[in-house]
Amino acid sequence: MKKAYTLIELIFVIVIIGVLAGVASSSYRPNYLKSDIEFISMQIKQAQYKGIGYEHLGMNLAVADYINGCINIEKNAFEERATDGNLAYKLHLDAFDEGTVCFDSKGRPYSGNFLPANLMTVDRVIDLTFDGVTQSITIYAMSGYVGLPCE
């Protein structure tokens, strides 16, 4: 006689698979903080790359050049930069305003503008918070390297 599964056994297996799938899908949560930190660090690196090789000596050094090497580290400014046609990146972070950072032709960071007195000599730590969790991005003095938090 041919042995087969009964309808009750098949339903029981389908219910178990459904429960496991429900548990797995409910435990998946996107890491908004990590995504936002990566987006912001890439925007800062982009500003640095735009500043490298662009000679700022022929202009008024007291003015921040947002096209060639300066970036305003503020939530509203990043949300404006995140819109590209029909696509928009939504920051989930709490409000923050860390001022302006500019990068000269050698990639060195300045606080606010290109005046020699504003050359950063101390690492700048940008604290970003989402859902009660805080992580930091570090802009290292003299090199302009952007350090991300360790996991």
JOJO-V250827 format. One line per field, one symbol per residue. psi: psi as a letter, one per 20 degrees, with the letter a starting at -180 (. if undefined). burial: + if it has 16 or more other C-alpha atoms within 10 Angstrom, else -. A space follows every 50 residues. Layout:
psi = ???
burial = ???
//
This chain:
psi = ppprqrhgggggghgggggghggghhiopqnhggghgggghhhghghghh hpioojhjroiippnihmiqponqghhhhhhipnciqppppiqrqqojaq pqpaijjqqqogajphijppipqppoppppkipprqppopqghjpopqqq .
burial = --------------------------------+--++-+++-++++++++ ++---+-------++--++++++-+--+---+--------+-+------+ ++++++++++++++----++--++---+++----++++++++-+++---- -
//
